[in-house]
Amino acid sequence: MSRFNRRQFLTGLGLATGSLFLPSLLPRARGATGAPPKRLIVLVTQHGAWMPTWAMNPAGNPTDAVWEQDLTTLSESDFSRSLAPLHPWRARTIAIEGLSMVSGDIDPAGVLRHEIGQIHVLTGNEVEMVSGLPVGRSPSIDQLIANHIALPDRLRSVELSVGGVAPVVNYRDRLQPLLGESRMSVAHERLFGLVNGASGANAATLEQGRVLSLVEERYQLLANQLSAEDQQKVGVHRDLISDLQSQIEGLKSASCEVPELGSVDNYAGEWTAAVSMLTAAMSCDLVRVATVNLSTLPGEAIGINGEDVHDAYAHQLASSQEAVDAMTNYTAYHAAEVAELLTALDAIPEGNGTMLDNTLVLWTSELADGIHSLDRMPNMLFGGQTWNMGRYLHYPSDTPYEAWVWDGNRRSSAGRPHQKLLSSVMRAFDVPDPDTGEQWSAMPIRELRGMGGATIDCTGVLDELWT
Amino acid sequence: MKNRQPWNPDIAVLALGLALSGGAAGCNETSEPGPTGPEPEMLVADPAPLTRLTAEQYNNTVRDLFDPVPIGHIIFPVELEGRGGFENNVTLNTATPALVETYQRAARQVADAVLEDLPGALGCDPNAGTCARDWLVGFAERAWRRPLTTAEQEVLLQNFDTWATDHDVTSAVTLSITFLLQSPDFIYVPRLGADAPAPGEAAIPLTDWELAARLSYFLWNSTPDAELMDLAREGRLRDRQVLADQAFRMLADWRAVDMVVSFHRQNWDFDDVGANPIDLDFYGPVFEERGMTEEDDKSDFYYLEYSPQARFESDVFIAQHVFYGDSRLETLLTTNRTWVTQNVAEIAYQQPLDTESEPVSWSALIPQEGNDQLRAYQQEYFPIELDPTQRAGLFTMVGFLIAKAGPSQPAPVRRGVTIIDRLLCTELHPPGDVPPLEEAETEAPRTNREKYEIHKRSEACAGCHASIDGIGLTFENYDSMGRWRDTDNGFPVDASGELLSTDQDGPVSNAVELMRKLGSSRTVHDCYTRQWFRYAFGRNETIDDAPTVLALQEGFWNSDGNIIELVVNLAGSYSFRHRRGQP
């Protein structure tokens, strides 16, 4: 049971927008050029954004071209209303307009577009239906990256939900959803329960390995007697046991300043707790990959009382200015939250810079907008050292696909496949292509059919990121 | 909770009669599960996919294994449920990193709790003679719900001896417990079956030990007790009469009450009760009447008192009607008798409470403020007869009504969808997209009902929403706090609707009429049976299960919808006791 308190929500909003210190706007002196980021934080929010109040085009660039805008030169008033709280962070930001989940639009699963988007957004792959339930059929990028960069003796990844259990977006593998933990105390225990514990050498500690290898043997023996499907399940469990041994040792030997868990009785409190836990855990290398899945904001957070944000506002974007204002505030609220995370990461010195230099933050959404479009979704990148930051990238709707859009008509073209962004992030972390061992080339959906049988290429990366 | 009275024994006799009506000895496999059951060649064995203990089952199991040693509640990571909402569904039960870490931590927590009073837990001096060693062998059998093989016992004892020598007996006990409780033999409930099937037979009977665990995790959500284990050891559980006797014995235990409540909690979404935000301004007068003026007071009252009281009213309702009432589904859907707190009686039902009547005491663990820690909840619920023109069954009572409501106005679509999905088992196919809705009128809708009239004007919406809104709008007499209302925004409430695609189709003037139709509907009874099948088998039914499900549905309908009989028939069914051979 959640307890909502409007007063606290409003305080949270004020704090997030008003208490930022201004980080340097100069492009940061970087380490080795193109050095991969060491960590990944993925933020997923609900209901996309509203492009008319999200997009930025102060120079009046054409909509039918690829173009780039230097964000660092933009004044606060040049920034869009939805993204205004991120103005202080413009030098560390890449905003990407014009990517689409075309694969989701085509997906034949026949489930809610929310459900389709939640699966496509990080797996870049189709929905699989299992007993009437839509599930991911391949790993999400956070997990592929974790497989590549996680330390074997630390947590592979952590998934959190803020504001109640958010719909799952992370998949460890086919049919293996990782639901974000919504109880911050449970997450706190998972992250910090074992750290700073290396001193004791009691029997339980000394014999841990023996116990776990005995347990592992039991899983092996059982697997031999089961159906292929159950064998696989038991096999996964056995592998996790085998990881656990070094993980326990590693976490115990880690020395880490454990953050106190503050008040978590509302959305703002939970987000602040998530930020402080992730920052602390990543700074002492307990985990390198995290996803925070943010549930639909309660109306109170954006000054709406008595109505359901999802039904009464998100769904009404096409026909109501009140809804546009509300959902613009909605995105701005999240933008302020993102700024809070960036502030926390940037406050911790690391090498010649700060933690933010070694952390890539991806902010994306399950939908393009509140009325269930998947075309031209909001995407943002922050921090890291792979790309030159401080840029706004615009892609035109030049994909030959009839996308369903909010005005009820189908458009004769759509934005570019979002798989290219997923692959770009994969390449930023130097994840090798599993088939060739060369650099990452494509998500599982490589090609789609558009209008008149036209081929839609979903492979490759967003080349403009590397310019 | 352990001292509840057993339920009405008359029902037991009736149910036993039906459950075993297939043969005099009660073990005639050819005619089960009843006179209307399938032909012998249609008896279907269960594919028996590997089930894993749910969080609830894990906690119950360690509680019962170590009783009376207090273990403390173990918190598990959040997990996805299968569609239909059952936590034991095998579809997505592959372990995750967070879960495996939790098993490790939980095993340590259990072992630490046992160490608090080791002689007490072991029943002897751990350092004296073979005390600890003997205890371990017995404990291993209870934890793994079967005797260990010679090889397994050797591994266990060799390690125990090594640990006792290298460290001490206490450490050896701790380490052995953590080994046993992290093993798949404890965490999963394998059903491998007795022997290879005879040639030409695809079904394998479960072993007596597997039947003991199968029964106990179905009927108790917990581990088998000593009596079940003894019967398994004697090889008697494969006798269907013995198994049925055990089912009745177990159903008279408070753990069965918990299980039946848990089934309904999952099936009918009780966990949603209290999760909704309420508009404290819109409902301000309700709070102010009770002397609350500060927003914090209102908020605390609504979320920390009213909501939990409404939430557990549903549990008490189920427990009382199934175990101390007539056990009929129709009663759950149509009765005006419930058990309430004073707050709910006065606010939702606007009726005085007779606090002289004998209350039912209910306790539970609930999330603390902020959803993070758990706290003990204890509350007395007093019996009450509600106005039968306003209330008929659980779905017209406060829990369901506040769970499916917006902050100020009720949510007819969510109410309708829940009933269609959970009472009619009709899978709704959500719209691929939400078409933009033209505002035909310039005026804002005057009532909540008018807001939804827009569905009728769009062809794309009307198809599904005719049945959804036809049900959902009949609940317009109940506001977001579950209170009866005759007017909405100053206009008279129109709660008329229509039931479609059932055996009881037709117009109704309000939710009370709707619920009476649903209560006597064969469609609803058949759906309820399917839900129990899913719960009992940890999976959704397939086409292969049709004979089993049809026989159960026929039995349930012919028993006048007796829930206890249905549960016993499930436990006695051929599918429940046989697994399919490996393909």
Interface residues (C-beta under 8 A of the other chain):
Chain A: M1 S2 R3 F4 N5 R6 R7 G110 V111 L112 R113 V130 S131 G132 L133 V135 L155 R156 S157 S161 G164 V165 V168 R172 L175 Q176 P177 L178 L179 G180 E181 S182 R183 M184 S185 V186 E189 R190 G193 N202 A203 A204 L206 E207 R210 V211 L212 L214 V215 R218 Y219 L222 Q225 L226 S227 E229 D230 Q232 K233 V234 V236 H237 L240 I241 D243 L244 Q247 I248 S263 V264 D265 N266 G269 P298 G299 E300 N305 G306 E307 D308 D311 A312 H315 A318 S319 I371 H372 W404 W406 D407 G408
Chain B: P47 P49 L50 I75 P77 V78 E79 L80 G82 R83 G84 N89 T91 L92 N93 T94 A95 T96 P97 A98 V100 E101 Q104 R105 R108 V155 N159 W163 D166 H167 D168 S171 T174 L175 T178 F179 Q182 S183 P184 D185 I187 Y188 P190 L192 G274 A275 P277 D279 L280 D281 F282 E295 D296 S299 Y303 L304 S307 P308 R311 I366 P367 E369 G370 N371 D372 Q373 G406 P407 S408 A411 E427 H429 P430 P431 G432 D433 V434 P435 P436 L437 E439 R539 N540 Q582 P583
